[in-house]
């Protein structure tokens, strides 16, 4: 099925073609980007399970949804899509991606195009251990990764691994429960602490199926960490990329970055990842460059917290996505960062428009 043509007729009718962003949270900038891309031709609707969401202030319409793992979540979205002429859907939250991807066919039947990866890719991206295995299978380097405390100790004893060790949740996000262990005592303590973090946060939902294997142990790489956005069209074809050097982090998200040019090796890697994931829209990648060789840490098949740096430097994926949904070909300049340099997120205060 040609996914672009699938939506072309729907988006060109006299009904306003509206976009739904789920799990919008504090991503006010994404709401603004899509509103600018749509103009007067449609509305941006948003949902979140918590009414205290700053992005609600900027949407054309906002509503509180059931929790992602609730049995009512997908039926709620299906009703909302039907009642509000929603023509396309994206999410901004890792946990949401596999849940929504599983319901792709339901959204399509309802006339709503889900800008989401296939369910298999969504599950691989959310599972850091499977990410490592899958990338290695395709010849892409990742940090050495172990699934158990004892396998990690054995690797250290055999000289295959050395301290410090990064210990983190297998299904994790936002730097929740990430520790650097410099010796065996710290390694054991970190393992215990992470188990508690998983049990007491929303990380528990994905971890329940393999709670005894919910922590991973990774080699601590020496090098510079980068973020990379890979841009695919709605048929999963590569269209471009942008690269940024991470300067500072806050709560697991890039706070300051330098948008930089990329070389042919990075482009080759991005094109290969694009071809094996066939993701739609944006793919957010964390990587290390060690002696000029790239190692992939994580893949997020959605707009990540690093996208606004690319956008500020000249990329405009929201406009490209809207163009494709309308059956038009976006300008190639929309996939190119042109204003290289340092960018930082600012902090501002707003009064929330609650739904009470």
Backbone torsions as a table, in degrees:
resi	resn	phi	psi	omega
1	UNK	NA	133.1	175.7
2	UNK	-80.7	106.7	-171.8
3	UNK	-67.1	-29.1	178.1
4	UNK	-66.7	-48.9	-179.8
5	UNK	-64.8	-28.6	178.8
6	UNK	-55.3	-40.5	-177.2
7	UNK	-95.6	-11.7	-173.3
8	UNK	-57.0	-48.8	-178.2
9	UNK	-63.0	-44.3	-179.1
10	UNK	-60.1	-43.0	-175.0
11	UNK	-79.1	-11.1	-179.8
12	UNK	-103.7	5.1	176.0
13	UNK	-74.3	173.8	-178.3
14	UNK	-80.2	-5.2	172.4
15	UNK	-76.0	144.0	178.2
16	UNK	-67.7	124.8	179.1
17	UNK	-83.8	108.6	-173.8
18	UNK	-100.2	152.2	179.4
19	UNK	-110.6	137.6	176.4
20	UNK	-111.9	128.3	174.2
21	UNK	-111.2	116.2	179.3
22	UNK	-93.4	159.4	179.6
23	UNK	49.4	50.2	-171.4
24	UNK	-74.0	-33.7	175.7
25	UNK	53.0	-121.1	-177.5
26	UNK	-101.5	11.5	-175.7
27	UNK	-81.9	56.1	-179.5
28	UNK	-57.1	-35.3	-177.9
29	UNK	-61.9	-34.6	179.4
30	UNK	-67.9	-37.1	176.4
31	UNK	-62.1	-45.1	179.9
32	UNK	-63.3	-42.5	-179.6
33	UNK	-60.1	-45.8	-177.7
34	UNK	-72.8	-32.8	175.8
35	UNK	-64.0	-41.3	176.7
36	UNK	-63.6	-38.8	-179.1
37	UNK	-69.2	-37.6	-179.1
38	UNK	-77.5	-34.5	-175.8
39	UNK	63.4	-135.7	-179.1
40	UNK	-90.7	4.6	-173.8
41	UNK	-85.8	-5.8	-178.8
42	UNK	-174.9	177.8	-177.2
43	UNK	-119.0	154.1	173.5
44	UNK	-105.8	116.6	177.0
45	UNK	-105.4	148.1	-179.6
46	UNK	-135.6	152.3	172.8
47	UNK	-132.7	156.2	172.2
48	UNK	-159.5	152.5	-178.8
49	UNK	-78.7	-10.5	178.9
50	UNK	-118.0	125.1	-178.2
51	UNK	-67.3	-21.8	-179.8
52	UNK	-85.5	68.5	-177.3
53	UNK	-121.4	114.0	-177.2
54	UNK	-55.6	-33.3	-178.1
55	UNK	-64.9	-18.8	176.8
56	UNK	-58.8	-30.0	-177.7
57	UNK	-63.6	-24.3	-169.1
58	UNK	-108.7	-8.8	-178.1
59	UNK	-81.7	158.5	173.5
60	UNK	-69.7	-32.8	175.4
61	UNK	-151.6	138.6	-179.4
62	UNK	-131.3	146.0	178.4
63	UNK	-149.3	150.9	178.2
64	UNK	-85.9	130.0	-178.6
65	UNK	-102.7	163.5	169.1
66	UNK	-62.6	165.7	175.4
67	UNK	-61.7	151.0	-174.7
68	UNK	-56.5	-39.6	-176.5
69	UNK	-88.9	5.0	176.8
70	UNK	-72.5	144.8	175.4
71	UNK	-63.0	-18.2	-178.4
72	UNK	-87.7	-8.1	-171.0
73	UNK	-63.9	-56.9	-178.4
74	UNK	-64.4	-45.5	175.8
75	UNK	-56.9	-38.1	177.0
76	UNK	-60.7	-47.0	-179.6
77	UNK	-64.2	-39.7	-179.9
78	UNK	-61.9	-43.0	177.7
79	UNK	-65.0	-40.7	-179.1
80	UNK	-64.5	-42.2	179.0
81	UNK	-60.4	-44.3	-179.2
82	UNK	-66.3	-40.5	-174.9
83	UNK	-78.0	-18.6	-171.2
84	UNK	-124.0	19.2	176.8
85	UNK	51.6	47.8	179.7
86	UNK	-80.0	120.3	-177.4
87	UNK	-98.5	-16.4	179.6
88	UNK	-156.0	157.7	-174.5
89	UNK	-141.3	138.7	170.1
90	UNK	-136.2	163.9	173.5
91	UNK	-129.3	158.4	-178.2
92	UNK	-119.5	17.5	-173.1
93	UNK	-133.5	132.4	-176.0
94	UNK	-54.0	-49.5	-175.6
95	UNK	-61.3	-31.7	-178.2
96	UNK	-68.8	-31.1	-170.2
97	UNK	-58.9	-53.9	-179.3
98	UNK	-67.3	-31.9	178.9
99	UNK	-64.8	-46.2	179.8
100	UNK	-71.8	-37.6	-179.7
101	UNK	-62.0	-35.0	178.3
102	UNK	-63.5	-27.0	-178.5
103	UNK	-99.7	17.5	-177.0
104	UNK	-51.2	-48.3	-175.9
105	UNK	-64.1	-36.0	177.9
106	UNK	-63.4	-44.0	178.8
107	UNK	-62.9	-42.2	-179.5
108	UNK	-61.9	-43.2	179.8
109	UNK	-64.0	-27.9	179.3
110	UNK	-83.4	2.7	179.7
111	UNK	81.4	18.7	-179.9
112	UNK	-115.3	123.0	-178.3
113	UNK	-86.6	117.2	179.7
114	UNK	-86.0	115.9	178.4
115	UNK	-84.3	76.5	-171.6
116	UNK	-139.8	157.1	175.3
117	UNK	-76.7	168.6	170.7
118	UNK	-64.0	154.6	-175.5
119	UNK	-56.8	-39.6	-178.8
120	UNK	-61.4	-45.1	179.4
121	UNK	-66.9	-38.5	178.5
122	UNK	-59.9	-42.7	-179.4
123	UNK	-68.6	-38.2	178.3
124	UNK	-64.2	-44.1	-178.4
125	UNK	-64.1	-37.1	-176.9
126	UNK	-78.7	-19.2	-178.4
127	UNK	-104.3	105.4	-173.2
128	UNK	-65.4	-28.8	177.0
129	UNK	-71.5	-45.3	177.8
130	UNK	-65.1	-34.1	176.6
131	UNK	-57.5	-47.2	-179.1
132	UNK	-62.8	-47.0	-179.9
133	UNK	-61.5	-44.0	-175.6
134	UNK	-67.7	-43.2	178.7
135	UNK	-65.7	-42.5	177.8
136	UNK	-61.4	-38.4	177.7
137	UNK	-58.9	-33.0	-179.3
138	UNK	-94.5	12.3	175.7
139	UNK	79.7	16.3	179.3
140	UNK	-100.3	132.0	-176.2
141	UNK	-76.5	141.5	175.1
142	UNK	-137.6	165.2	173.1
143	UNK	-60.9	147.5	174.6
144	UNK	-58.7	130.4	-171.4
145	UNK	-130.0	134.3	-178.9
146	UNK	-127.3	147.9	-172.8
147	UNK	-96.8	-13.6	-179.4
148	UNK	-133.9	154.7	178.1
149	UNK	-58.5	-42.0	-176.6
150	UNK	-72.6	-35.7	175.3
151	UNK	-65.0	-36.7	178.5
152	UNK	-65.1	-45.8	178.4
153	UNK	-60.9	-41.8	179.8
154	UNK	-62.7	-40.8	178.9
155	UNK	-64.1	-37.5	177.8
156	UNK	-66.0	-44.3	-179.5
157	UNK	-64.2	-33.5	-179.3
158	UNK	-84.3	-3.3	-180.0
159	UNK	81.7	8.1	179.0
160	UNK	-82.0	-13.1	-176.7
161	UNK	-147.7	149.6	178.8
162	UNK	-140.7	157.9	176.9
163	UNK	-70.8	151.9	0.7
164	UNK	-76.9	156.3	178.9
165	UNK	-116.4	136.0	174.1
166	UNK	-89.4	123.5	179.6
167	UNK	-115.3	126.9	-176.5
168	UNK	-156.1	163.8	178.1
169	UNK	-63.9	141.4	177.6
170	UNK	-65.3	-41.6	174.8
171	UNK	-109.5	86.9	-174.2
172	UNK	-132.5	167.0	178.9
173	UNK	-162.7	160.3	174.9
174	UNK	61.9	24.4	179.1
175	UNK	62.1	20.6	176.6
176	UNK	-69.0	123.2	173.7
177	UNK	69.1	34.8	177.0
178	UNK	-102.7	126.9	-177.5
179	UNK	-131.8	151.1	173.4
180	UNK	-109.5	118.4	-178.7
181	UNK	-101.5	125.9	-177.1
182	UNK	-97.9	-8.2	178.7
183	UNK	-159.6	177.4	-174.7
184	UNK	-65.5	-36.5	179.1
185	UNK	-61.5	-45.0	178.3
186	UNK	-68.0	-33.9	179.3
187	UNK	-62.8	-44.8	179.5
188	UNK	-66.0	-42.0	179.7
189	UNK	-64.6	-41.6	179.7
190	UNK	-63.4	-39.2	179.2
191	UNK	-61.3	-42.8	178.9
192	UNK	-66.5	-43.1	-179.3
193	UNK	-63.2	-41.3	-178.2
194	UNK	-66.4	-37.1	176.9
195	UNK	-58.3	-41.3	177.3
196	UNK	-66.4	-41.0	178.6
197	UNK	-61.0	-43.4	-178.9
198	UNK	-62.9	-42.6	-176.5
199	UNK	-69.2	-24.9	-173.3
200	UNK	-109.4	10.3	177.5
201	UNK	-131.7	177.6	179.9
202	UNK	-67.2	-5.6	175.4
203	UNK	-65.1	-19.1	-175.9
204	UNK	-65.0	-27.8	-174.0
205	UNK	-63.7	-50.6	179.1
206	UNK	-73.6	-25.6	-176.1
207	UNK	-80.7	-17.3	-173.9
208	UNK	-59.3	-34.8	-176.9
209	UNK	-65.8	-27.9	178.7
210	UNK	-140.1	58.2	-172.2
211	UNK	-61.7	-27.7	179.4
212	UNK	-78.8	-11.2	178.2
213	UNK	-126.2	41.4	-174.0
214	UNK	-97.4	4.8	179.0
215	UNK	-122.3	141.4	176.1
216	UNK	-121.9	158.0	-176.6
217	UNK	-126.2	121.0	-173.1
218	UNK	-125.4	148.9	171.0
219	UNK	-58.1	136.7	176.3
220	UNK	-90.8	110.0	-175.2
221	UNK	-80.1	146.5	174.3
222	UNK	-101.4	119.2	-178.5
223	UNK	161.5	-170.6	-178.8
224	UNK	-98.5	131.2	177.6
225	UNK	-86.9	137.7	179.3
226	UNK	-128.3	159.8	168.7
227	UNK	-116.2	141.7	-180.0
228	UNK	-134.2	132.9	171.8
229	UNK	-103.3	129.7	176.3
230	UNK	-111.5	126.6	-174.0
231	UNK	-106.5	120.1	175.2
232	UNK	-114.5	154.4	174.2
233	UNK	-83.3	-173.0	-175.1
234	UNK	-80.5	3.4	168.9
235	UNK	-107.2	6.6	178.3
236	UNK	79.9	22.3	-179.8
237	UNK	-98.5	140.7	-178.3
238	UNK	-63.7	134.5	176.9
239	UNK	-126.0	-21.6	179.5
240	UNK	170.5	-178.2	178.3
241	UNK	-156.5	164.6	169.4
242	UNK	-140.9	154.0	-174.4
243	UNK	-130.4	139.3	179.3
244	UNK	-139.6	137.4	175.5
245	UNK	-85.5	126.4	-179.0
246	UNK	-78.5	124.0	-178.2
247	UNK	-102.2	-42.5	-179.2
248	UNK	-148.3	147.9	-179.7
249	UNK	-120.3	152.6	174.8
250	UNK	-143.9	120.4	179.8
251	UNK	53.4	40.7	176.3
252	UNK	79.3	7.3	-177.7
253	UNK	-124.6	145.8	179.4
254	UNK	-63.7	125.6	-178.3
255	UNK	-104.6	-32.2	177.8
256	UNK	-141.0	135.8	-177.8
257	UNK	-150.3	157.7	174.3
258	UNK	-111.6	115.4	176.3
259	UNK	-76.8	125.4	-170.6
260	UNK	-129.5	158.8	172.8
261	UNK	-67.3	159.3	178.0
262	UNK	-119.6	157.0	-179.8
263	UNK	-99.5	-179.1	-175.2
264	UNK	-66.3	-31.3	179.8
265	UNK	-66.9	-41.0	178.1
266	UNK	-66.7	-41.9	178.6
267	UNK	-63.3	-40.1	178.6
268	UNK	-61.8	-42.4	178.3
269	UNK	-63.3	-46.3	-179.8
270	UNK	-61.0	-43.2	180.0
271	UNK	-65.1	-35.6	179.3
272	UNK	-69.1	-44.5	177.9
273	UNK	-60.8	-42.3	176.9
274	UNK	-56.7	-42.6	-175.1
275	UNK	-72.1	-29.2	-177.8
276	UNK	-93.3	-19.4	176.1
277	UNK	-93.8	-34.0	-175.1
278	UNK	51.9	34.0	179.8
279	UNK	-65.9	163.1	177.4
280	UNK	-107.6	134.7	177.9
281	UNK	76.7	-126.5	-171.9
282	UNK	-98.0	138.6	169.8
283	UNK	-121.7	120.7	-178.7
284	UNK	-95.7	123.8	-175.4
285	UNK	-120.2	134.6	169.9
286	UNK	-104.1	129.3	-179.9
287	UNK	-144.1	157.2	173.3
288	UNK	-112.0	139.9	170.2
289	UNK	-104.9	110.1	-179.4
290	UNK	-113.5	114.3	-174.7
291	UNK	53.1	40.8	177.2
292	UNK	70.1	11.9	179.3
293	UNK	-110.6	129.9	-176.2
294	UNK	-82.4	136.8	171.7
295	UNK	-122.1	129.0	-179.8
296	UNK	-88.7	129.2	176.4
297	UNK	-93.1	-50.8	-174.6
298	UNK	-146.6	156.9	172.3
299	UNK	-128.3	134.6	176.9
300	UNK	-127.5	113.3	-174.7
301	UNK	-84.1	63.5	-178.2
302	UNK	-168.0	175.8	169.0
303	UNK	-69.1	124.2	179.6
304	UNK	-99.9	178.4	-179.3
305	UNK	-68.9	-9.7	177.7
306	UNK	-92.0	-9.1	-176.8
307	UNK	-59.8	-39.4	-177.6
308	UNK	-58.1	-25.0	175.6
309	UNK	-66.7	-42.4	177.2
310	UNK	-64.6	-41.3	-178.8
311	UNK	-63.2	-44.4	179.5
312	UNK	-62.8	-26.4	-178.1
313	UNK	-89.9	2.7	173.8
314	UNK	124.1	-13.6	178.0
315	UNK	-73.4	149.1	175.9
316	UNK	-146.1	76.3	179.5
317	UNK	-67.4	-36.6	175.6
318	UNK	-55.7	-43.3	178.3
319	UNK	-65.3	-37.2	178.4
320	UNK	-64.9	-43.2	-179.8
321	UNK	-63.4	-42.7	178.9
322	UNK	-64.4	-39.8	177.6
323	UNK	-60.3	-47.4	179.8
324	UNK	-62.0	-40.9	179.8
325	UNK	-63.9	-26.2	177.4
326	UNK	-89.1	2.8	179.6
327	UNK	78.8	19.9	-179.5
328	UNK	-110.0	160.3	178.5
329	UNK	-99.5	117.0	-179.5
330	UNK	-71.9	156.2	177.1
331	UNK	-64.7	142.3	-179.4
332	UNK	-62.9	-22.4	-179.4
333	UNK	-66.0	-18.9	-179.6
334	UNK	-68.7	-15.1	-178.5
335	UNK	-105.1	11.6	-173.7
336	UNK	-118.8	124.2	169.9
337	UNK	-78.9	126.5	-176.0
338	UNK	-117.3	-30.9	-177.9
339	UNK	-96.0	76.6	-178.9
340	UNK	-66.7	146.9	179.2
341	UNK	151.1	-170.0	-176.5
342	UNK	-90.7	138.3	177.3
343	UNK	-136.4	147.5	177.6
344	UNK	-140.6	142.7	175.8
345	UNK	-73.5	142.0	-179.7
346	UNK	-101.9	163.9	176.8
347	UNK	-114.0	129.7	177.7
348	UNK	-135.2	161.9	-179.2
349	UNK	-109.1	133.3	174.5
350	UNK	-133.3	157.3	171.8
351	UNK	-93.1	127.2	-175.1
352	UNK	-73.8	137.6	170.8
353	UNK	-90.5	89.9	-177.2
354	UNK	-76.5	162.5	-178.2
355	UNK	-97.1	14.2	-179.1
356	UNK	-76.5	NA	NA
